[in-house]
Amino acid sequence: MPDSTREDSVAVPLLPSLRHATNSSSQVAIVGSNLCPVESLDYEIAENDFFKQDWRARSKTQIFQYVFMKWLLCFFIGIIVSLIGFTNNLAVENLAGVKFVVTSNMMLAGRYSMGFFVFTVTNLILTLFASVITAFVAPAAAGSGIPEVKAYLNGVDAPEIFSLRTLLVKIIGNISAVSGSLLIGKAGPMVHTGACVASILGQGGSKRYGLTWRWLRYFNNDRDRRDLVTCGSAAGIAASFRAPVGGVLFALEEMSSWWRSALLWRIFFSTAVVAIVLRALIDVCLSGKCGLFGKGGLIVFDVYSENASYHLGDVLPVLLLGFVGGILGSIYNFLLEKVLRAYNYIYEKGVAWKIILACAISIFTSCLLFGLPFLASCQPCPADALEECPTIGRSGNFKKYQCPPGHYNDLASLIFNTNDDAIKNLFSKNTDFEFHYLSVLVFFITCFFLSILSYGIVAPAGLFVPVIVTGASYGRFVGMLLGSKNLNDGLYAVLGAASFLGGSMRMTVSLCVILLELTNNLLLLPMMMVVLLISKTVADAFNANIYNLIMKIKGFPYLHSHVEPYMRQLTVGDVVTGPLQVFKGIEKIETIVHVLKTTNHNGFPVVDGPPLAPASVLCGLILRDHILTLLKKRVFLSSPVAFDSNTLAQFKADEFAKKGSGRGDRIEDVELSEEELNMYLDLHPFSNASPYTVLETMSLAKALVLFREVGLRHILVIPKLSNRPPLVGILTRHDFMPEHILGLRPSLSRSRWKRLRIRLPFLS
């Protein structure tokens, strides 16, 4: 990371290394398939004298305004994200609905070739539009966005991931790509969208476009932005599945690396606002005021059956469902990782290759979706059908496709449809005899591989919905094979979706609640809990969850909650390297400028010695941004003396506020004269006088827990003996990366593999 304190810090380009091994400790990462520098975030409050004085000077009115504004922002996040989620759903339903109706009308008239042409060209245009605006306007908008948000909440700041143009491209590009019949979802992009909305509100808008509000100045720091981004990510899930409690648990279980009770209440408030707004908007659509295709997507997939019950004999099939789902989920993650690495290799060739690949996948997808239903045999319409058969001009279980009157194509009802409608058809109750074994199996295989191929294109694309629809087809197929009298095929589809989600994403509590809110069926709670636990446990034996794998591919230096065993064998002194850059309490401007220009460090220890102190003593830590603010203010001293109270009065707290993501000042932009370079600057009032420090003998594992749980950017390492210099070095995120540690201690790599084989004997 650029905030490391070493001259030999790693800065190896990541893309070429993807062909062999990924360097998660690199200072660069793939953001939108581009190599970008990565910074860490300052979640720790810099408690310097100036900050304390400013905080004491705040009146009760200002404190009330701060608390009130934070709750108000949570309210605005809920309102805006729910409106975006509803608009996304409505746009996709209408764009895709018109496309399917036009194509179906041509097929009803016997013009199959023209129908295929219109279907393919429409999908190609929509995909091309999404890929072009993503590649040229906001490359950071590509993909799901969940790995980027998750890394941000862990303390990793990649540039442009929360910018206004990223937000706009994320919304428009996802609508276009999903409407183009690609097997991708809206949930992941909605999480990123919610985080973007929260980040932009938290920094007072966008200075680039002149959209700023001064009354939001209280939140110009990473700590408050982290809380708002967490609220935004939870609101995104709540808006995607209309699952407010599931959104809260998703943020807690999967996204956030740091939690507190006050944050829980704010997130719950935001998701509650989302649920209320969506309920009101859905009621409008149910009354028929949203057009022909306004009733899909966000409507609850009701699979509840009053007569449904299960007994002890149904537990064994459910256990098997979870076990196989865990294996399938780990295979899915493995293949997706390989495909993403291959795509990154292709993307090295230029932007044109990104767009060509997206178009090729669009054409391939259109051929499969249009051609595969012709392989299925036509089924006679059931006499007791609950809806019109065949279904013409709308969504439903009985697509006519090429079948004669009174018959329907069951595979077309699944594959020639939107993902939301396909899930609804699979989850629907009292439909045990409406789909054929072979049709469901073909649909499962198609979804499994198409979702893997579609995710890595240069367009906003989610994984949640593809994994749900793939798992639902798998579960329905198993239910059809078993022919259970107690659990209908729709319930098996829900359990299959849970098993595949658990095997791929490795979440339990949040997924359980999301699926329960999605299906409105509390009957499945015990079964779903068992399925998720088994599938996650089985899949964990093979690889990591899909978002962690993507973060590793992208190069984000993510700190996991678990500690590697070899870290307990090392002390922090074993991984700290030099040389160490320090400043005196009153430092010459020329020295400060030279150090800032020759290093990329974010934090610098401040050490006093004679004549200011009888011996070398650690005074604190000062941040690069604060030094740059002092240099730009040009309040210098002609001699090495301390600032007086009149000088400190010239500074305002707003001047030290953190700029937006990736928008810090640069030393190259500060021009100083020769006379100013020979002057002095008192760093004492602006240095964090109480930074986190650890003894050099502390175990690396213990230091990692402190670093991650508190959300630090620096830890100062002090010596155990008093007769040594006051500082040994600085620990940053880079020092905890396995690649850095194993690079310093290659012997640990071999012992690590040996322990892995002992723990997982089947690897032998």
LINSUL-V587973 format. One record per pair of residues at least 12 apart in sequence whose ideal C-beta (glycine too) atoms are under 8 Angstrom apart, sorted by the first residue. I is the first residue (numbers start at 1). GAP is how many residues later the second one is. Records with the same first field share a line. If there is no record, write none. Layout:
I->GAP / GAP
This chain:
1->26 / 37 / 38 / 39 / 556 / 731 / 732 / 733
2->25 / 35 / 36 / 37 / 598 / 599 / 600
3->36 / 37 / 597 / 598 / 599 / 600 / 710 / 711 / 729 / 730
4->23 / 596 / 597 / 728 / 730 / 731
5->575 / 576 / 596 / 598 / 724 / 725 / 727
6->571 / 572 / 573
7->572 / 592
8->569
9->18 / 591 / 725
10->13 / 15 / 16 / 17 / 724 / 729 / 730
11->15 / 16 / 17
12->14 / 16
13->13 / 15 / 22
14->12 / 14 / 15 / 16 / 21 / 541
15->15 / 20 / 329 / 330 / 332 / 333
16->332
18->323 / 326 / 327 / 535
19->322 / 326
22->530 / 531 / 533
23->532 / 716
24->528 / 531 / 532 / 533 / 534 / 713 / 714 / 715
25->532 / 709 / 712 / 713 / 714 / 715
26->12 / 529 / 531
27->707
28->527
29->127 / 129 / 525 / 526 / 527 / 528
30->314 / 523 / 524 / 525
31->108 / 109 / 117 / 127 / 128 / 129 / 130 / 523
32->102 / 106 / 107 / 108 / 109 / 110 / 111 / 128 / 426
33->106 / 109 / 311 / 314 / 321 / 425
34->105
36->122 / 123 / 124
37->122
38->118 / 119 / 120 / 517 / 518 / 519
39->117 / 118 / 563 / 623 / 625
40->115 / 116 / 117 / 562 / 673 / 692 / 693
41->111 / 114 / 115 / 116 / 181 / 185 / 670 / 672
42->179 / 180 / 181 / 560 / 581 / 616 / 671
43->112 / 179 / 180 / 183 / 215 / 667 / 668 / 669 / 670
44->179 / 644 / 647 / 648 / 666 / 667 / 668 / 669
45->178
46->575 / 577 / 580 / 642
47->641 / 642 / 643
48->572 / 574 / 637 / 638 / 639 / 640 / 641
49->635 / 636 / 637 / 640
50->598 / 601 / 603 / 606 / 635 / 636
51->602
53->595
54->599
65->150 / 153
66->152
69->146 / 147 / 149 / 150
70->149 / 154 / 157 / 158 / 196
71->195 / 198
73->125 / 128 / 129 / 143 / 146 / 155
74->154 / 157 / 192 / 193 / 195 / 196 / 199
75->194 / 195 / 198
76->125
77->117 / 120 / 121 / 124 / 151 / 154 / 155 / 158 / 193 / 196
78->157 / 191 / 192 / 193 / 194 / 195 / 196 / 199
79->194 / 198
80->117
81->109 / 112 / 113 / 116 / 151 / 154 / 155 / 157 / 158 / 189 / 193
82->153 / 156 / 157 / 191 / 192 / 195 / 196 / 199
83->194
84->87 / 106 / 109 / 113 / 155
85->101 / 105 / 151 / 154 / 155 / 189 / 193 / 213
86->153 / 191 / 192 / 195 / 196 / 212
87->84
88->83 / 86 / 87 / 98 / 102
89->97 / 207 / 208 / 209 / 331
90->195 / 200 / 201 / 204
91->84 / 88
92->83 / 86 / 87 / 94 / 205 / 326
93->200 / 201 / 202 / 203 / 204 / 325 / 327
94->197 / 198 / 199 / 200
95->31 / 80 / 81 / 84
96->82 / 83 / 85 / 197 / 322
97->195 / 196 / 199 / 298 / 321
98->195
99->19 / 20 / 23 / 24 / 80 / 82
100->316 / 317 / 318
101->292
102->16
103->12 / 15 / 16
104->288 / 289 / 295 / 296 / 297
105->288
106->12
107->294 / 295
108->284 / 292
112->290
115->255
116->250 / 254
119->62 / 247 / 250 / 251
120->243 / 246 / 247 / 250
122->58
123->57 / 58 / 59 / 239 / 240 / 242 / 243
124->56 / 235 / 238 / 239 / 242
125->55
126->50 / 51 / 53 / 54
127->49 / 50 / 53 / 55 / 231 / 232 / 234 / 235 / 330 / 332
128->227 / 230 / 231 / 234
129->44 / 47
130->42 / 43 / 44 / 46 / 47 / 50 / 228 / 329 / 330
131->42 / 46 / 223 / 224 / 227 / 228 / 326 / 327 / 328
132->223
133->36 / 39 / 40
134->35 / 39 / 324 / 325 / 326
135->216 / 219 / 220 / 323
136->215
137->28 / 32
138->22 / 25 / 27 / 28 / 30 / 31 / 32
139->21 / 319
140->18 / 19 / 20 / 21 / 23 / 26
141->25 / 28 / 29 / 32 / 51 / 319
142->315 / 316 / 317 / 318 / 319
143->45 / 312 / 313 / 317 / 318 / 407
144->44 / 45 / 47 / 48 / 311 / 317 / 318 / 319 / 403 / 406
145->16 / 25 / 43 / 44 / 46 / 47 / 48 / 50 / 315
146->42 / 45 / 46 / 87 / 108 / 109 / 316 / 317 / 401
147->400 / 403 / 404 / 407 / 409
148->13 / 44 / 406 / 408
149->12 / 42 / 43 / 46 / 80 / 84 / 106
150->104 / 105 / 397 / 401 / 408
151->400 / 403 / 405 / 407
152->43 / 74 / 77
153->73 / 76 / 77 / 80 / 102 / 103 / 104 / 105
154->103 / 404 / 405 / 554
155->102 / 404 / 556 / 557 / 558 / 578
156->400 / 401 / 402 / 577
157->65 / 504 / 505
158->398 / 504
159->502 / 503
160->501 / 502
161->31 / 35 / 500
162->33 / 34 / 37 / 38 / 67 / 498 / 499
163->33 / 43 / 45 / 498
164->32 / 36 / 42 / 44 / 45 / 47
166->30
167->26 / 29 / 30 / 33
169->291
170->19 / 22 / 23 / 26 / 290
171->18 / 22
173->286 / 287
174->12 / 15 / 285 / 286 / 287 / 288
176->283
177->280 / 282 / 283 / 284
178->240 / 241
180->182
181->184 / 185 / 188
182->179 / 180 / 183 / 272 / 275 / 277 / 279
183->182 / 236 / 264 / 267 / 268 / 271 / 283 / 286
184->267 / 270 / 271 / 275 / 277 / 278 / 279 / 281 / 282
185->234 / 276 / 277 / 278 / 279 / 280 / 281 / 283
186->54 / 276 / 279
187->49 / 50 / 53 / 54 / 275 / 277 / 278
188->273 / 274 / 275 / 276
189->271 / 272 / 273
190->46 / 47 / 49 / 50 / 272
191->42 / 45 / 46 / 49 / 64
192->44 / 268
193->43
194->37 / 38 / 39 / 40 / 41 / 42 / 45
195->34 / 37 / 38 / 41
196->36
197->35
198->27 / 30 / 31 / 32 / 33 / 34 / 35 / 37
199->26 / 29 / 30 / 33 / 461 / 462
201->15 / 27
202->14 / 17 / 22 / 23 / 26 / 27
203->13 / 16 / 17 / 22 / 456 / 457 / 458
204->12 / 13 / 15 / 16
206->454
207->453 / 456
217->437 / 440
220->434 / 437 / 438 / 439
221->436 / 437
222->436
225->433
226->32 / 485
227->36 / 39
230->21 / 25 / 26 / 33 / 37
231->20 / 32 / 35 / 36 / 39
232->38
233->17 / 18 / 22
234->13 / 14 / 16 / 17 / 21 / 33 / 36 / 37
235->12 / 35 / 36 / 38 / 39
237->13 / 14 / 277
238->32 / 33 / 36 / 37
239->35 / 39
240->224
241->273 / 276 / 277
242->33 / 36 / 37 / 40 / 56 / 58 / 275 / 276
243->270 / 271 / 274 / 275
244->24 / 27 / 28 / 30 / 31 / 273
245->26 / 268 / 272
246->264 / 265 / 267 / 268 / 270 / 271 / 272
247->20 / 24 / 27 / 267
248->16 / 19 / 20 / 23
249->260 / 261 / 264 / 265
250->257 / 260 / 264
251->16
252->12 / 258
253->254 / 255 / 256 / 257
254->251 / 253 / 256 / 293
257->302 / 304 / 451 / 454
258->451 / 452 / 453
278->20
282->16 / 17
286->13
292->102
293->101 / 102
296->99 / 122 / 124 / 125 / 128
297->121 / 123
299->125
300->218 / 219 / 220
301->122 / 123 / 126 / 127 / 217 / 218 / 219
302->125 / 127 / 217 / 218 / 219
303->124 / 125 / 126 / 187 / 188 / 190 / 191 / 216 / 217 / 218
304->125 / 215 / 216 / 217 / 219
305->124 / 125 / 183 / 185 / 186
308->121 / 178 / 179 / 180 / 183 / 215
309->177 / 214
310->176 / 177 / 217
311->175
314->170 / 172 / 173 / 213
315->212 / 215
317->161 / 165 / 167
318->177 / 209 / 212 / 213
319->211 / 215
320->158
321->154 / 157 / 171 / 174 / 175 / 178 / 210
322->173 / 177 / 180 / 208 / 209 / 210 / 211 / 212 / 213 / 216
323->211 / 212 / 215
324->150 / 154 / 175
325->146 / 149 / 150 / 171 / 173 / 174 / 175 / 177 / 178 / 206 / 209 / 210
326->173 / 176 / 177 / 208 / 209 / 210 / 211 / 212 / 213
327->176 / 211 / 212 / 215
328->120 / 146 / 171 / 172 / 175
329->170 / 171 / 172 / 173 / 174 / 175 / 176 / 206 / 210
330->173 / 174 / 208 / 209 / 211 / 212 / 213
332->116 / 120 / 135 / 138 / 168 / 171 / 172 / 214
333->171 / 206 / 210 / 211 / 212 / 213 / 216
334->208 / 209
335->117
336->116 / 119 / 120 / 210 / 213
337->206 / 212 / 213 / 216
339->113 / 114 / 116 / 117
340->115 / 116 / 210 / 213
341->212
343->14 / 113 / 114
344->209
347->111
354->103 / 104
355->103
357->100 / 101
358->99 / 100 / 101
361->92 / 93 / 96
364->89
365->85 / 89
368->47 / 78 / 82
369->46 / 47
370->46
372->39 / 43 / 70 / 74
373->26 / 28 / 29 / 36 / 38 / 39 / 42 / 43
374->27 / 28
375->36 / 67
376->33 / 34 / 35 / 36 / 60 / 62 / 63 / 66
377->59
378->24 / 25 / 26 / 29 / 30 / 31
379->24 / 28 / 29 / 30 / 31 / 55 / 57
380->26 / 27
381->17 / 25 / 26 / 27
382->51 / 52
385->13
386->44
389->17 / 19
390->13 / 15 / 16 / 17 / 18
391->17 / 22
395->22 / 23 / 26 / 29
396->17 / 29
397->13 / 16 / 28 / 31 / 34 / 37
398->15 / 36
399->13 / 14 / 17 / 18
401->15
410->24 / 25 / 26 / 29
411->25 / 28 / 31 / 32
413->12 / 21 / 22
414->12 / 21 / 25 / 26 / 29 / 59
415->27 / 28 / 31
419->46 / 47 / 50
420->45
422->21 / 47
423->42 / 45 / 46 / 49 / 74
426->43 / 46 / 47 / 50 / 64 / 67
427->45 / 63 / 66 / 67 / 92
428->62
429->59 / 61 / 62
430->58 / 60
431->58 / 59
432->48 / 56 / 57
435->41 / 45 / 54
437->40 / 43 / 44
440->33 / 36 / 37 / 40
441->36
443->30
444->26 / 29 / 30 / 33
447->19 / 22 / 23 / 26
448->22
450->16
451->12 / 15 / 16 / 19
454->12
463->41 / 42 / 83
464->37 / 41
467->30 / 33 / 34 / 37 / 38
468->29 / 32 / 33
469->28
470->30
471->25 / 26 / 27 / 28 / 29 / 30
472->21 / 22 / 24 / 25
473->20 / 23
474->22 / 25 / 26
475->17 / 18 / 19 / 20 / 21 / 22 / 23 / 24 / 25
476->13 / 14 / 16 / 17 / 20
477->19
478->14 / 18
479->12 / 13 / 14 / 17
480->12
491->30 / 32 / 33
494->21 / 25 / 27 / 30 / 34
495->29 / 32 / 33 / 36
497->18
498->13 / 14 / 17 / 30 / 33 / 34 / 37
499->32 / 33 / 35 / 36
500->35
501->14 / 31 / 34
502->29 / 30 / 31 / 32 / 33 / 34 / 37
503->32 / 33 / 35 / 36
504->35 / 41 / 42
505->40 / 41 / 42
506->30 / 33 / 34 / 38 / 39 / 40
507->25 / 29 / 38
508->21 / 24 / 25 / 28
511->21
512->13 / 16 / 17 / 20
515->13
516->12
541->219 / 221
548->12
557->176 / 177 / 180
559->145 / 148 / 149 / 174 / 177
561->147
563->138 / 141 / 142
564->137 / 174 / 188
565->187 / 190
566->175 / 179 / 182 / 185 / 186
567->132 / 133 / 134 / 137 / 174
568->131 / 132 / 133
569->179
570->129 / 130 / 171 / 175
571->125 / 126 / 127 / 128 / 129
572->122 / 123 / 124 / 125 / 126 / 127 / 128 / 131 / 143 / 145 / 159 / 163
573->123 / 124 / 144 / 155
574->126 / 170 / 171
575->125 / 156 / 160 / 165 / 166 / 169
576->120 / 141 / 152 / 153 / 154 / 155 / 159
577->152 / 167
578->151
580->25 / 147 / 149 / 150
581->14 / 18 / 20 / 23
582->22 / 23 / 24 / 25 / 145
583->12 / 21 / 22 / 23 / 24 / 39 / 100
584->22 / 23 / 24 / 25 / 28 / 99
585->21 / 22 / 23 / 27 / 34 / 97 / 98 / 99 / 102
586->26 / 51 / 54 / 55 / 56 / 94 / 95 / 96 / 97 / 98
587->93 / 94 / 96
588->52 / 89 / 90 / 91 / 92 / 93
589->42 / 47 / 83 / 87 / 88 / 89 / 90 / 91 / 92
590->87 / 88
592->35 / 39 / 89
593->38 / 74 / 77 / 79 / 84
596->28 / 31 / 32 / 71
597->70 / 71
601->23
602->21 / 22 / 23 / 111 / 112
603->18 / 19 / 20 / 21 / 110 / 111 / 127
604->17 / 18 / 20 / 23
605->13 / 15 / 16 / 111 / 122 / 125
606->12 / 13 / 14 / 15 / 16 / 77 / 78 / 81
607->12 / 119 / 120
616->109 / 110
617->109
618->75 / 98 / 100 / 108 / 109
619->65 / 68 / 70
620->64 / 67 / 68 / 69 / 70 / 71
621->66 / 67 / 70 / 93 / 95
622->61 / 64 / 65 / 66
623->65
624->40
625->31 / 33 / 34 / 39 / 40
626->30 / 60
627->56 / 59
628->36 / 37 / 38 / 39 / 42
629->26 / 27 / 36
630->51 / 53 / 56
631->36 / 39 / 41 / 50
632->33 / 38
633->17 / 18 / 22
634->42
635->12 / 15 / 16
636->40 / 43 / 44 / 45
637->42 / 43 / 44 / 45
638->41 / 42
639->41
640->40
641->39 / 41
642->40 / 42
643->39 / 41 / 42
648->37
656->30
691->23 / 24 / 25
692->14 / 18 / 20 / 22 / 23 / 24
693->22 / 23 / 24 / 25
694->12 / 21 / 22 / 23 / 24 / 37
695->22 / 23 / 24 / 25
696->21 / 22 / 23 / 24 / 32
697->23
700->36 / 41
703->12 / 28 / 33
704->32
707->24 / 26 / 29
713->19 / 20
714->16 / 17 / 18
715->15 / 16
716->14 / 15
717->12 / 13 / 14
